[in-house]
Amino acid sequence: MSYKLPVTIKKINDNEFMARCEPVRAIATGHTPEEALNNLRESIQELIEAFGEQKVFQDIDANDDVRILEVSL
């Protein structure tokens, strides 16, 4: 099964980034945005191994179309 998940990546200091996925309640860090994202993927995999796919993705439908909405003010 494949899921589309919204992820926010934030720079938290000069050489560390945080990747956060609210729908599955997972957070990871890394020295680059890509490393943080890869670590987040591993974190989610560990959650699946610990709690099962159904529990981790209970609030997510695999058919959801995830997009970014940009609002300019």
mmCIF file as Biopython writes it, N, C-alpha, C and O atoms, coordinates in Angstrom:
data_model
#
loop_
_atom_site.group_PDB
_atom_site.id
_atom_site.type_symbol
_atom_site.label_atom_id
_atom_site.label_alt_id
_atom_site.label_comp_id
_atom_site.label_asym_id
_atom_site.label_entity_id
_atom_site.label_seq_id
_atom_site.pdbx_PDB_ins_code
_atom_site.Cartn_x
_atom_site.Cartn_y
_atom_site.Cartn_z
_atom_site.occupancy
_atom_site.B_iso_or_equiv
_atom_site.auth_seq_id
_atom_site.auth_asym_id
_atom_site.pdbx_PDB_model_num
ATOM 1   N N  . MET A ? 1  ? 0.853  -1.173 0.000  1.0 0.0 1  A 1 
ATOM 2   C CA . MET A ? 1  ? 0.000  0.000  0.000  1.0 0.0 1  A 1 
ATOM 3   C C  . MET A ? 1  ? 0.899  1.236  0.000  1.0 0.0 1  A 1 
ATOM 4   O O  . MET A ? 1  ? 1.979  1.230  0.589  1.0 0.0 1  A 1 
ATOM 5   N N  . SER A ? 2  ? 0.449  2.268  -0.652 1.0 0.0 2  A 1 
ATOM 6   C CA . SER A ? 2  ? 1.207  3.516  -0.745 1.0 0.0 2  A 1 
ATOM 7   C C  . SER A ? 2  ? 0.336  4.659  -0.217 1.0 0.0 2  A 1 
ATOM 8   O O  . SER A ? 2  ? -0.835 4.773  -0.578 1.0 0.0 2  A 1 
ATOM 9   N N  . TYR A ? 3  ? 0.915  5.497  0.635  1.0 0.0 3  A 1 
ATOM 10  C CA . TYR A ? 3  ? 0.202  6.629  1.212  1.0 0.0 3  A 1 
ATOM 11  C C  . TYR A ? 3  ? 0.904  7.924  0.842  1.0 0.0 3  A 1 
ATOM 12  O O  . TYR A ? 3  ? 2.132  7.974  0.779  1.0 0.0 3  A 1 
ATOM 13  N N  . LYS A ? 4  ? 0.129  8.967  0.599  1.0 0.0 4  A 1 
ATOM 14  C CA . LYS A ? 4  ? 0.661  10.306 0.386  1.0 0.0 4  A 1 
ATOM 15  C C  . LYS A ? 4  ? 0.497  11.051 1.705  1.0 0.0 4  A 1 
ATOM 16  O O  . LYS A ? 4  ? -0.609 11.155 2.235  1.0 0.0 4  A 1 
ATOM 17  N N  . LEU A ? 5  ? 1.613  11.571 2.232  1.0 0.0 5  A 1 
ATOM 18  C CA . LEU A ? 5  ? 1.585  12.216 3.537  1.0 0.0 5  A 1 
ATOM 19  C C  . LEU A ? 5  ? 2.133  13.637 3.448  1.0 0.0 5  A 1 
ATOM 20  O O  . LEU A ? 5  ? 3.149  13.871 2.794  1.0 0.0 5  A 1 
ATOM 21  N N  . PRO A ? 6  ? 1.472  14.576 4.095  1.0 0.0 6  A 1 
ATOM 22  C CA . PRO A ? 6  ? 2.022  15.927 4.145  1.0 0.0 6  A 1 
ATOM 23  C C  . PRO A ? 6  ? 3.176  15.974 5.151  1.0 0.0 6  A 1 
ATOM 24  O O  . PRO A ? 6  ? 3.060  15.469 6.268  1.0 0.0 6  A 1 
ATOM 25  N N  . VAL A ? 7  ? 4.278  16.582 4.741  1.0 0.0 7  A 1 
ATOM 26  C CA . VAL A ? 7  ? 5.459  16.682 5.601  1.0 0.0 7  A 1 
ATOM 27  C C  . VAL A ? 7  ? 5.918  18.130 5.622  1.0 0.0 7  A 1 
ATOM 28  O O  . VAL A ? 7  ? 5.992  18.785 4.582  1.0 0.0 7  A 1 
ATOM 29  N N  . THR A ? 8  ? 6.223  18.620 6.807  1.0 0.0 8  A 1 
ATOM 30  C CA . THR A ? 8  ? 6.780  19.953 6.970  1.0 0.0 8  A 1 
ATOM 31  C C  . THR A ? 8  ? 8.240  19.804 7.364  1.0 0.0 8  A 1 
ATOM 32  O O  . THR A ? 8  ? 8.564  19.067 8.296  1.0 0.0 8  A 1 
ATOM 33  N N  . ILE A ? 9  ? 9.127  20.504 6.654  1.0 0.0 9  A 1 
ATOM 34  C CA . ILE A ? 9  ? 10.551 20.480 6.981  1.0 0.0 9  A 1 
ATOM 35  C C  . ILE A ? 9  ? 10.940 21.889 7.416  1.0 0.0 9  A 1 
ATOM 36  O O  . ILE A ? 9  ? 10.693 22.868 6.712  1.0 0.0 9  A 1 
ATOM 37  N N  . LYS A ? 10 ? 11.554 21.962 8.594  1.0 0.0 10 A 1 
ATOM 38  C CA . LYS A ? 10 ? 11.907 23.250 9.181  1.0 0.0 10 A 1 
ATOM 39  C C  . LYS A ? 10 ? 13.371 23.250 9.606  1.0 0.0 10 A 1 
ATOM 40  O O  . LYS A ? 10 ? 13.852 22.289 10.206 1.0 0.0 10 A 1 
ATOM 41  N N  . LYS A ? 11 ? 14.063 24.318 9.295  1.0 0.0 11 A 1 
ATOM 42  C CA . LYS A ? 11 ? 15.442 24.472 9.746  1.0 0.0 11 A 1 
ATOM 43  C C  . LYS A ? 11 ? 15.394 24.857 11.223 1.0 0.0 11 A 1 
ATOM 44  O O  . LYS A ? 11 ? 14.751 25.840 11.591 1.0 0.0 11 A 1 
ATOM 45  N N  . ILE A ? 12 ? 16.085 24.071 12.082 1.0 0.0 12 A 1 
ATOM 46  C CA . ILE A ? 12 ? 16.019 24.363 13.509 1.0 0.0 12 A 1 
ATOM 47  C C  . ILE A ? 12 ? 17.307 24.976 14.055 1.0 0.0 12 A 1 
ATOM 48  O O  . ILE A ? 12 ? 17.302 25.548 15.145 1.0 0.0 12 A 1 
ATOM 49  N N  . ASN A ? 13 ? 18.393 24.866 13.323 1.0 0.0 13 A 1 
ATOM 50  C CA . ASN A ? 13 ? 19.621 25.610 13.622 1.0 0.0 13 A 1 
ATOM 51  C C  . ASN A ? 13 ? 20.521 25.545 12.392 1.0 0.0 13 A 1 
ATOM 52  O O  . ASN A ? 13 ? 20.084 25.096 11.332 1.0 0.0 13 A 1 
ATOM 53  N N  . ASP A ? 14 ? 21.767 25.985 12.516 1.0 0.0 14 A 1 
ATOM 54  C CA . ASP A ? 14 ? 22.646 26.102 11.343 1.0 0.0 14 A 1 
ATOM 55  C C  . ASP A ? 14 ? 22.857 24.808 10.567 1.0 0.0 14 A 1 
ATOM 56  O O  . ASP A ? 14 ? 23.023 24.838 9.348  1.0 0.0 14 A 1 
ATOM 57  N N  . ASN A ? 15 ? 22.852 23.681 11.255 1.0 0.0 15 A 1 
ATOM 58  C CA . ASN A ? 15 ? 23.124 22.412 10.553 1.0 0.0 15 A 1 
ATOM 59  C C  . ASN A ? 15 ? 22.163 21.302 10.934 1.0 0.0 15 A 1 
ATOM 60  O O  . ASN A ? 15 ? 22.539 20.130 10.954 1.0 0.0 15 A 1 
ATOM 61  N N  . GLU A ? 16 ? 20.909 21.669 11.240 1.0 0.0 16 A 1 
ATOM 62  C CA . GLU A ? 16 ? 19.926 20.632 11.573 1.0 0.0 16 A 1 
ATOM 63  C C  . GLU A ? 16 ? 18.538 21.035 11.084 1.0 0.0 16 A 1 
ATOM 64  O O  . GLU A ? 16 ? 18.116 22.185 11.203 1.0 0.0 16 A 1 
ATOM 65  N N  . PHE A ? 17 ? 17.850 20.042 10.530 1.0 0.0 17 A 1 
ATOM 66  C CA . PHE A ? 17 ? 16.498 20.226 10.023 1.0 0.0 17 A 1 
ATOM 67  C C  . PHE A ? 17 ? 15.573 19.234 10.708 1.0 0.0 17 A 1 
ATOM 68  O O  . PHE A ? 17 ? 15.995 18.146 11.100 1.0 0.0 17 A 1 
ATOM 69  N N  . MET A ? 18 ? 14.312 19.614 10.849 1.0 0.0 18 A 1 
ATOM 70  C CA . MET A ? 18 ? 13.309 18.740 11.432 1.0 0.0 18 A 1 
ATOM 71  C C  . MET A ? 18 ? 12.231 18.476 10.379 1.0 0.0 18 A 1 
ATOM 72  O O  . MET A ? 18 ? 11.725 19.405 9.750  1.0 0.0 18 A 1 
ATOM 73  N N  . ALA A ? 19 ? 11.889 17.214 10.198 1.0 0.0 19 A 1 
ATOM 74  C CA . ALA A ? 19 ? 10.790 16.818 9.306  1.0 0.0 19 A 1 
ATOM 75  C C  . ALA A ? 19 ? 9.660  16.308 10.188 1.0 0.0 19 A 1 
ATOM 76  O O  . ALA A ? 19 ? 9.874  15.464 11.059 1.0 0.0 19 A 1 
ATOM 77  N N  . ARG A ? 20 ? 8.458  16.823 9.958  1.0 0.0 20 A 1 
ATOM 78  C CA . ARG A ? 20 ? 7.310  16.460 10.797 1.0 0.0 20 A 1 
ATOM 79  C C  . ARG A ? 20 ? 6.133  16.049 9.927  1.0 0.0 20 A 1 
ATOM 80  O O  . ARG A ? 20 ? 5.817  16.705 8.934  1.0 0.0 20 A 1 
ATOM 81  N N  . CYS A ? 21 ? 5.490  14.954 10.314 1.0 0.0 21 A 1 
ATOM 82  C CA . CYS A ? 21 ? 4.294  14.474 9.623  1.0 0.0 21 A 1 
ATOM 83  C C  . CYS A ? 21 ? 3.183  14.344 10.659 1.0 0.0 21 A 1 
ATOM 84  O O  . CYS A ? 21 ? 3.107  13.348 11.379 1.0 0.0 21 A 1 
ATOM 85  N N  . GLU A ? 22 ? 2.331  15.349 10.728 1.0 0.0 22 A 1 
ATOM 86  C CA . GLU A ? 22 ? 1.278  15.394 11.745 1.0 0.0 22 A 1 
ATOM 87  C C  . GLU A ? 22 ? 0.270  14.237 11.660 1.0 0.0 22 A 1 
ATOM 88  O O  . GLU A ? 22 ? -0.103 13.693 12.699 1.0 0.0 22 A 1 
ATOM 89  N N  . PRO A ? 23 ? -0.183 13.842 10.456 1.0 0.0 23 A 1 
ATOM 90  C CA . PRO A ? 23 ? -1.212 12.788 10.414 1.0 0.0 23 A 1 
ATOM 91  C C  . PRO A ? 23 ? -0.803 11.464 11.064 1.0 0.0 23 A 1 
ATOM 92  O O  . PRO A ? 23 ? -1.657 10.728 11.558 1.0 0.0 23 A 1 
ATOM 93  N N  . VAL A ? 24 ? 0.505  11.156 11.067 1.0 0.0 24 A 1 
ATOM 94  C CA . VAL A ? 24 ? 0.950  9.913  11.719 1.0 0.0 24 A 1 
ATOM 95  C C  . VAL A ? 24 ? 1.748  10.210 12.992 1.0 0.0 24 A 1 
ATOM 96  O O  . VAL A ? 24 ? 2.312  9.307  13.611 1.0 0.0 24 A 1 
ATOM 97  N N  . ARG A ? 25 ? 1.785  11.480 13.366 1.0 0.0 25 A 1 
ATOM 98  C CA . ARG A ? 25 ? 2.439  11.910 14.606 1.0 0.0 25 A 1 
ATOM 99  C C  . ARG A ? 25 ? 3.891  11.448 14.679 1.0 0.0 25 A 1 
ATOM 100 O O  . ARG A ? 25 ? 4.303  10.795 15.638 1.0 0.0 25 A 1 
ATOM 101 N N  . ALA A ? 26 ? 4.668  11.804 13.631 1.0 0.0 26 A 1 
ATOM 102 C CA . ALA A ? 26 ? 6.070  11.386 13.559 1.0 0.0 26 A 1 
ATOM 103 C C  . ALA A ? 26 ? 6.964  12.597 13.286 1.0 0.0 26 A 1 
ATOM 104 O O  . ALA A ? 26 ? 6.602  13.500 12.532 1.0 0.0 26 A 1 
ATOM 105 N N  . ILE A ? 27 ? 8.140  12.593 13.917 1.0 0.0 27 A 1 
ATOM 106 C CA . ILE A ? 27 ? 9.120  13.657 13.762 1.0 0.0 27 A 1 
ATOM 107 C C  . ILE A ? 27 ? 10.507 13.036 13.662 1.0 0.0 27 A 1 
ATOM 108 O O  . ILE A ? 27 ? 10.794 12.035 14.318 1.0 0.0 27 A 1 
ATOM 109 N N  . ALA A ? 28 ? 11.370 13.636 12.833 1.0 0.0 28 A 1 
ATOM 110 C CA . ALA A ? 28 ? 12.761 13.187 12.740 1.0 0.0 28 A 1 
ATOM 111 C C  . ALA A ? 28 ? 13.627 14.389 12.377 1.0 0.0 28 A 1 
ATOM 112 O O  . ALA A ? 28 ? 13.131 15.395 11.869 1.0 0.0 28 A 1 
ATOM 113 N N  . THR A ? 29 ? 14.919 14.273 12.645 1.0 0.0 29 A 1 
ATOM 114 C CA . THR A ? 29 ? 15.848 15.343 12.321 1.0 0.0 29 A 1 
ATOM 115 C C  . THR A ? 29 ? 16.970 14.824 11.437 1.0 0.0 29 A 1 
ATOM 116 O O  . THR A ? 29 ? 17.165 13.616 11.301 1.0 0.0 29 A 1 
ATOM 117 N N  . GLY A ? 30 ? 17.709 15.759 10.835 1.0 0.0 30 A 1 
ATOM 118 C CA . GLY A ? 30 ? 18.859 15.407 10.015 1.0 0.0 30 A 1 
ATOM 119 C C  . GLY A ? 30 ? 19.666 16.646 9.713  1.0 0.0 30 A 1 
ATOM 120 O O  . GLY A ? 30 ? 19.216 17.764 9.967  1.0 0.0 30 A 1 
ATOM 121 N N  . HIS A ? 31 ? 20.861 16.458 9.170  1.0 0.0 31 A 1 
ATOM 122 C CA . HIS A ? 31 ? 21.741 17.586 8.858  1.0 0.0 31 A 1 
ATOM 123 C C  . HIS A ? 31 ? 21.351 18.295 7.566  1.0 0.0 31 A 1 
ATOM 124 O O  . HIS A ? 31 ? 21.801 19.413 7.317  1.0 0.0 31 A 1 
ATOM 125 N N  . THR A ? 32 ? 20.526 17.666 6.750  1.0 0.0 32 A 1 
ATOM 126 C CA . THR A ? 32 ? 19.994 18.265 5.529  1.0 0.0 32 A 1 
ATOM 127 C C  . THR A ? 32 ? 18.501 17.974 5.478  1.0 0.0 32 A 1 
ATOM 128 O O  . THR A ? 32 ? 18.027 17.082 6.181  1.0 0.0 32 A 1 
ATOM 129 N N  . PRO A ? 33 ? 17.745 18.712 4.657  1.0 0.0 33 A 1 
ATOM 130 C CA . PRO A ? 33 ? 16.326 18.387 4.518  1.0 0.0 33 A 1 
ATOM 131 C C  . PRO A ? 33 ? 16.111 16.949 4.035  1.0 0.0 33 A 1 
ATOM 132 O O  . PRO A ? 33 ? 15.197 16.265 4.496  1.0 0.0 33 A 1 
ATOM 133 N N  . GLU A ? 34 ? 16.951 16.498 3.111  1.0 0.0 34 A 1 
ATOM 134 C CA . GLU A ? 34 ? 16.811 15.145 2.578  1.0 0.0 34 A 1 
ATOM 135 C C  . GLU A ? 34 ? 17.074 14.091 3.661  1.0 0.0 34 A 1 
ATOM 136 O O  . GLU A ? 34 ? 16.373 13.081 3.736  1.0 0.0 34 A 1 
ATOM 137 N N  . GLU A ? 35 ? 18.094 14.337 4.500  1.0 0.0 35 A 1 
ATOM 138 C CA . GLU A ? 35 ? 18.396 13.397 5.578  1.0 0.0 35 A 1 
ATOM 139 C C  . GLU A ? 35 ? 17.259 13.368 6.599  1.0 0.0 35 A 1 
ATOM 140 O O  . GLU A ? 35 ? 16.897 12.301 7.093  1.0 0.0 35 A 1 
ATOM 141 N N  . ALA A ? 36 ? 16.697 14.533 6.916  1.0 0.0 36 A 1 
ATOM 142 C CA . ALA A ? 36 ? 15.566 14.587 7.840  1.0 0.0 36 A 1 
ATOM 143 C C  . ALA A ? 36 ? 14.377 13.813 7.269  1.0 0.0 36 A 1 
ATOM 144 O O  . ALA A ? 36 ? 13.698 13.090 7.998  1.0 0.0 36 A 1 
ATOM 145 N N  . LEU A ? 37 ? 14.125 13.966 5.968  1.0 0.0 37 A 1 
ATOM 146 C CA . LEU A ? 37 ? 13.033 13.254 5.317  1.0 0.0 37 A 1 
ATOM 147 C C  . LEU A ? 37 ? 13.271 11.748 5.316  1.0 0.0 37 A 1 
ATOM 148 O O  . LEU A ? 37 ? 12.348 10.978 5.584  1.0 0.0 37 A 1 
ATOM 149 N N  . ASN A ? 38 ? 14.489 11.320 5.020  1.0 0.0 38 A 1 
ATOM 150 C CA . ASN A ? 38 ? 14.806 9.890  5.066  1.0 0.0 38 A 1 
ATOM 151 C C  . ASN A ? 38 ? 14.673 9.337  6.476  1.0 0.0 38 A 1 
ATOM 152 O O  . ASN A ? 38 ? 14.181 8.224  6.664  1.0 0.0 38 A 1 
ATOM 153 N N  . ASN A ? 39 ? 15.111 10.113 7.476  1.0 0.0 39 A 1 
ATOM 154 C CA . ASN A ? 39 ? 14.975 9.674  8.858  1.0 0.0 39 A 1 
ATOM 155 C C  . ASN A ? 39 ? 13.510 9.606  9.274  1.0 0.0 39 A 1 
ATOM 156 O O  . ASN A ? 39 ? 13.126 8.747  10.067 1.0 0.0 39 A 1 
ATOM 157 N N  . LEU A ? 40 ? 12.691 10.515 8.738  1.0 0.0 40 A 1 
ATOM 158 C CA . LEU A ? 40 ? 11.257 10.474 9.012  1.0 0.0 40 A 1 
ATOM 159 C C  . LEU A ? 40 ? 10.644 9.206  8.423  1.0 0.0 40 A 1 
ATOM 160 O O  . LEU A ? 40 ? 9.815  8.554  9.058  1.0 0.0 40 A 1 
ATOM 161 N N  . ARG A ? 41 ? 11.056 8.867  7.217  1.0 0.0 41 A 1 
ATOM 162 C CA . ARG A ? 41 ? 10.565 7.640  6.584  1.0 0.0 41 A 1 
ATOM 163 C C  . ARG A ? 41 ? 10.903 6.426  7.456  1.0 0.0 41 A 1 
ATOM 164 O O  . ARG A ? 41 ? 10.070 5.540  7.644  1.0 0.0 41 A 1 
ATOM 165 N N  . GLU A ? 42 ? 12.123 6.392  7.982  1.0 0.0 42 A 1 
ATOM 166 C CA . GLU A ? 42 ? 12.531 5.305  8.878  1.0 0.0 42 A 1 
ATOM 167 C C  . GLU A ? 42 ? 11.716 5.315  10.169 1.0 0.0 42 A 1 
ATOM 168 O O  . GLU A ? 42 ? 11.340 4.259  10.677 1.0 0.0 42 A 1 
ATOM 169 N N  . SER A ? 43 ? 11.445 6.500  10.695 1.0 0.0 43 A 1 
ATOM 170 C CA . SER A ? 43 ? 10.634 6.627  11.911 1.0 0.0 43 A 1 
ATOM 171 C C  . SER A ? 43 ? 9.234  6.057  11.697 1.0 0.0 43 A 1 
ATOM 172 O O  . SER A ? 43 ? 8.705  5.332  12.540 1.0 0.0 43 A 1 
ATOM 173 N N  . ILE A ? 44 ? 8.653  6.399  10.560 1.0 0.0 44 A 1 
ATOM 174 C CA . ILE A ? 44 ? 7.310  5.901  10.249 1.0 0.0 44 A 1 
ATOM 175 C C  . ILE A ? 44 ? 7.338  4.383  10.100 1.0 0.0 44 A 1 
ATOM 176 O O  . ILE A ? 44 ? 6.421  3.696  10.549 1.0 0.0 44 A 1 
ATOM 177 N N  . GLN A ? 45 ? 8.379  3.864  9.477  1.0 0.0 45 A 1 
ATOM 178 C CA . GLN A ? 45 ? 8.513  2.406  9.337  1.0 0.0 45 A 1 
ATOM 179 C C  . GLN A ? 45 ? 8.596  1.742  10.710 1.0 0.0 45 A 1 
ATOM 180 O O  . GLN A ? 45 ? 7.998  0.688  10.927 1.0 0.0 45 A 1 
ATOM 181 N N  . GLU A ? 46 ? 9.332  2.350  11.632 1.0 0.0 46 A 1 
ATOM 182 C CA . GLU A ? 46 ? 9.436  1.802  12.984 1.0 0.0 46 A 1 
ATOM 183 C C  . GLU A ? 46 ? 8.089  1.841  13.701 1.0 0.0 46 A 1 
ATOM 184 O O  . GLU A ? 46 ? 7.753  0.922  14.449 1.0 0.0 46 A 1 
ATOM 185 N N  . LEU A ? 47 ? 7.318  2.908  13.472 1.0 0.0 47 A 1 
ATOM 186 C CA . LEU A ? 47 ? 5.975  2.971  14.051 1.0 0.0 47 A 1 
ATOM 187 C C  . LEU A ? 47 ? 5.104  1.842  13.515 1.0 0.0 47 A 1 
ATOM 188 O O  . LEU A ? 47 ? 4.349  1.221  14.263 1.0 0.0 47 A 1 
ATOM 189 N N  . ILE A ? 48 ? 5.213  1.580  12.213 1.0 0.0 48 A 1 
ATOM 190 C CA . ILE A ? 48 ? 4.431  0.500  11.597 1.0 0.0 48 A 1 
ATOM 191 C C  . ILE A ? 48 ? 4.828  -0.840 12.202 1.0 0.0 48 A 1 
ATOM 192 O O  . ILE A ? 48 ? 3.964  -1.663 12.506 1.0 0.0 48 A 1 
ATOM 193 N N  . GLU A ? 49 ? 6.123  -1.063 12.378 1.0 0.0 49 A 1 
ATOM 194 C CA . GLU A ? 49 ? 6.585  -2.322 12.965 1.0 0.0 49 A 1 
ATOM 195 C C  . GLU A ? 49 ? 6.103  -2.478 14.404 1.0 0.0 49 A 1 
ATOM 196 O O  . GLU A ? 49 ? 5.784  -3.585 14.838 1.0 0.0 49 A 1 
ATOM 197 N N  . ALA A ? 50 ? 6.050  -1.375 15.140 1.0 0.0 50 A 1 
ATOM 198 C CA . ALA A ? 50 ? 5.653  -1.437 16.548 1.0 0.0 50 A 1 
ATOM 199 C C  . ALA A ? 50 ? 4.141  -1.534 16.739 1.0 0.0 50 A 1 
ATOM 200 O O  . ALA A ? 50 ? 3.668  -2.268 17.607 1.0 0.0 50 A 1 
ATOM 201 N N  . PHE A ? 51 ? 3.377  -0.786 15.919 1.0 0.0 51 A 1 
ATOM 202 C CA . PHE A ? 51 ? 1.941  -0.693 16.162 1.0 0.0 51 A 1 
ATOM 203 C C  . PHE A ? 51 ? 1.061  -1.246 15.044 1.0 0.0 51 A 1 
ATOM 204 O O  . PHE A ? 51 ? -0.139 -1.435 15.244 1.0 0.0 51 A 1 
ATOM 205 N N  . GLY A ? 52 ? 1.636  -1.507 13.873 1.0 0.0 52 A 1 
ATOM 206 C CA . GLY A ? 52 ? 0.868  -2.026 12.743 1.0 0.0 52 A 1 
ATOM 207 C C  . GLY A ? 52 ? 0.400  -0.924 11.816 1.0 0.0 52 A 1 
ATOM 208 O O  . GLY A ? 52 ? 0.140  0.203  12.237 1.0 0.0 52 A 1 
ATOM 209 N N  . GLU A ? 53 ? 0.299  -1.274 10.551 1.0 0.0 53 A 1 
ATOM 210 C CA . GLU A ? 53 ? -0.094 -0.315 9.513  1.0 0.0 53 A 1 
ATOM 211 C C  . GLU A ? 53 ? -1.455 0.313  9.798  1.0 0.0 53 A 1 
ATOM 212 O O  . GLU A ? 53 ? -1.616 1.526  9.663  1.0 0.0 53 A 1 
ATOM 213 N N  . GLN A ? 54 ? -2.421 -0.490 10.184 1.0 0.0 54 A 1 
ATOM 214 C CA . GLN A ? 54 ? -3.780 0.016  10.395 1.0 0.0 54 A 1 
ATOM 215 C C  . GLN A ? 54 ? -3.810 1.085  11.487 1.0 0.0 54 A 1 
ATOM 216 O O  . GLN A ? 54 ? -4.504 2.092  11.343 1.0 0.0 54 A 1 
ATOM 217 N N  . LYS A ? 55 ? -3.083 0.882  12.552 1.0 0.0 55 A 1 
ATOM 218 C CA . LYS A ? 55 ? -3.070 1.837  13.657 1.0 0.0 55 A 1 
ATOM 219 C C  . LYS A ? 55 ? -2.343 3.128  13.268 1.0 0.0 55 A 1 
ATOM 220 O O  . LYS A ? 55 ? -2.822 4.221  13.570 1.0 0.0 55 A 1 
ATOM 221 N N  . VAL A ? 56 ? -1.203 3.013  12.607 1.0 0.0 56 A 1 
ATOM 222 C CA . VAL A ? 56 ? -0.418 4.190  12.232 1.0 0.0 56 A 1 
ATOM 223 C C  . VAL A ? 56 ? -1.171 5.051  11.224 1.0 0.0 56 A 1 
ATOM 224 O O  . VAL A ? 56 ? -1.140 6.279  11.312 1.0 0.0 56 A 1 
ATOM 225 N N  . PHE A ? 57 ? -1.844 4.420  10.272 1.0 0.0 57 A 1 
ATOM 226 C CA . PHE A ? 57 ? -2.530 5.147  9.207  1.0 0.0 57 A 1 
ATOM 227 C C  . PHE A ? 57 ? -4.036 5.225  9.419  1.0 0.0 57 A 1 
ATOM 228 O O  . PHE A ? 57 ? -4.789 5.379  8.457  1.0 0.0 57 A 1 
ATOM 229 N N  . GLN A ? 58 ? -4.475 5.122  10.650 1.0 0.0 58 A 1 
ATOM 230 C CA . GLN A ? 58 ? -5.907 5.096  10.937 1.0 0.0 58 A 1 
ATOM 231 C C  . GLN A ? 58 ? -6.647 6.355  10.480 1.0 0.0 58 A 1 
ATOM 232 O O  . GLN A ? 58 ? -7.838 6.286  10.175 1.0 0.0 58 A 1 
ATOM 233 N N  . ASP A ? 59 ? -5.974 7.489  10.427 1.0 0.0 59 A 1 
ATOM 234 C CA . ASP A ? 59 ? -6.626 8.742  10.026 1.0 0.0 59 A 1 
ATOM 235 C C  . ASP A ? 59 ? -6.362 9.110  8.572  1.0 0.0 59 A 1 
ATOM 236 O O  . ASP A ? 59 ? -6.699 10.213 8.142  1.0 0.0 59 A 1 
ATOM 237 N N  . ILE A ? 60 ? -5.760 8.193  7.808  1.0 0.0 60 A 1 
ATOM 238 C CA . ILE A ? 60 ? -5.354 8.489  6.438  1.0 0.0 60 A 1 
ATOM 239 C C  . ILE A ? 60 ? -5.963 7.477  5.475  1.0 0.0 60 A 1 
ATOM 240 O O  . ILE A ? 60 ? -5.962 6.274  5.735  1.0 0.0 60 A 1 
ATOM 241 N N  . ASP A ? 61 ? -6.476 7.976  4.379  1.0 0.0 61 A 1 
ATOM 242 C CA . ASP A ? 61 ? -7.008 7.127  3.323  1.0 0.0 61 A 1 
ATOM 243 C C  . ASP A ? 61 ? -5.968 7.085  2.207  1.0 0.0 61 A 1 
ATOM 244 O O  . ASP A ? 61 ? -5.527 8.136  1.741  1.0 0.0 61 A 1 
ATOM 245 N N  . ALA A ? 62 ? -5.573 5.905  1.776  1.0 0.0 62 A 1 
ATOM 246 C CA . ALA A ? 62 ? -4.560 5.761  0.726  1.0 0.0 62 A 1 
ATOM 247 C C  . ALA A ? 62 ? -4.985 6.444  -0.572 1.0 0.0 62 A 1 
ATOM 248 O O  . ALA A ? 62 ? -4.137 6.741  -1.413 1.0 0.0 62 A 1 
ATOM 249 N N  . ASN A ? 63 ? -6.270 6.697  -0.749 1.0 0.0 63 A 1 
ATOM 250 C CA . ASN A ? 63 ? -6.766 7.342  -1.963 1.0 0.0 63 A 1 
ATOM 251 C C  . ASN A ? 63 ? -6.774 8.865  -1.869 1.0 0.0 63 A 1 
ATOM 252 O O  . ASN A ? 63 ? -7.116 9.538  -2.841 1.0 0.0 63 A 1 
ATOM 253 N N  . ASP A ? 64 ? -6.401 9.420  -0.710 1.0 0.0 64 A 1 
ATOM 254 C CA . ASP A ? 64 ? -6.364 10.878 -0.560 1.0 0.0 64 A 1 
ATOM 255 C C  . ASP A ? 64 ? -5.354 11.490 -1.509 1.0 0.0 64 A 1 
ATOM 256 O O  . ASP A ? 64 ? -4.288 10.925 -1.752 1.0 0.0 64 A 1 
ATOM 257 N N  . ASP A ? 65 ? -5.697 12.640 -2.039 1.0 0.0 65 A 1 
ATOM 258 C CA . ASP A ? 65 ? -4.806 13.408 -2.906 1.0 0.0 65 A 1 
ATOM 259 C C  . ASP A ? 65 ? -4.252 14.559 -2.067 1.0 0.0 65 A 1 
ATOM 260 O O  . ASP A ? 65 ? -4.978 15.503 -1.755 1.0 0.0 65 A 1 
ATOM 261 N N  . VAL A ? 66 ? -2.984 14.488 -1.704 1.0 0.0 66 A 1 
ATOM 262 C CA . VAL A ? 66 ? -2.374 15.492 -0.844 1.0 0.0 66 A 1 
ATOM 263 C C  . VAL A ? 66 ? -1.723 16.566 -1.705 1.0 0.0 66 A 1 
ATOM 264 O O  . VAL A ? 66 ? -0.940 16.265 -2.607 1.0 0.0 66 A 1 
ATOM 265 N N  . ARG A ? 67 ? -2.055 17.820 -1.418 1.0 0.0 67 A 1 
ATOM 266 C CA . ARG A ? 67 ? -1.514 18.950 -2.164 1.0 0.0 67 A 1 
ATOM 267 C C  . ARG A ? 67 ? -1.096 20.055 -1.211 1.0 0.0 67 A 1 
ATOM 268 O O  . ARG A ? 67 ? -1.429 20.032 -0.026 1.0 0.0 67 A 1 
ATOM 269 N N  . ILE A ? 68 ? -0.363 21.022 -1.742 1.0 0.0 68 A 1 
ATOM 270 C CA . ILE A ? 68 ? 0.064  22.182 -0.982 1.0 0.0 68 A 1 
ATOM 271 C C  . ILE A ? 68 ? -0.763 23.375 -1.461 1.0 0.0 68 A 1 
ATOM 272 O O  . ILE A ? 68 ? -0.849 23.634 -2.661 1.0 0.0 68 A 1 
ATOM 273 N N  . LEU A ? 69 ? -1.364 24.094 -0.527 1.0 0.0 69 A 1 
ATOM 274 C CA . LEU A ? 69 ? -2.106 25.295 -0.851 1.0 0.0 69 A 1 
ATOM 275 C C  . LEU A ? 69 ? -1.292 26.492 -0.367 1.0 0.0 69 A 1 
ATOM 276 O O  . LEU A ? 69 ? -1.020 26.619 0.827  1.0 0.0 69 A 1 
ATOM 277 N N  . GLU A ? 70 ? -0.909 27.359 -1.280 1.0 0.0 70 A 1 
ATOM 278 C CA . GLU A ? 70 ? -0.156 28.546 -0.924 1.0 0.0 70 A 1 
ATOM 279 C C  . GLU A ? 70 ? -1.104 29.732 -0.901 1.0 0.0 70 A 1 
ATOM 280 O O  . GLU A ? 70 ? -1.844 29.968 -1.856 1.0 0.0 70 A 1 
ATOM 281 N N  . VAL A ? 71 ? -1.076 30.479 0.204  1.0 0.0 71 A 1 
ATOM 282 C CA . VAL A ? 71 ? -1.927 31.645 0.351  1.0 0.0 71 A 1 
ATOM 283 C C  . VAL A ? 71 ? -1.026 32.865 0.455  1.0 0.0 71 A 1 
ATOM 284 O O  . VAL A ? 71 ? -0.187 32.945 1.352  1.0 0.0 71 A 1 
ATOM 285 N N  . SER A ? 72 ? -1.192 33.807 -0.448 1.0 0.0 72 A 1 
ATOM 286 C CA . SER A ? 72 ? -0.404 35.040 -0.419 1.0 0.0 72 A 1 
ATOM 287 C C  . SER A ? 72 ? -1.216 36.147 0.203  1.0 0.0 72 A 1 
ATOM 288 O O  . SER A ? 72 ? -2.402 36.295 -0.093 1.0 0.0 72 A 1 
ATOM 289 N N  . LEU A ? 73 ? -0.593 36.924 1.056  1.0 0.0 73 A 1 
ATOM 290 C CA . LEU A ? 73 ? -1.277 38.038 1.701  1.0 0.0 73 A 1 
ATOM 291 C C  . LEU A ? 73 ? -0.644 39.350 1.300  1.0 0.0 73 A 1 
ATOM 292 O O  . LEU A ? 73 ? -1.086 40.409 1.744  1.0 0.0 73 A 1 
#
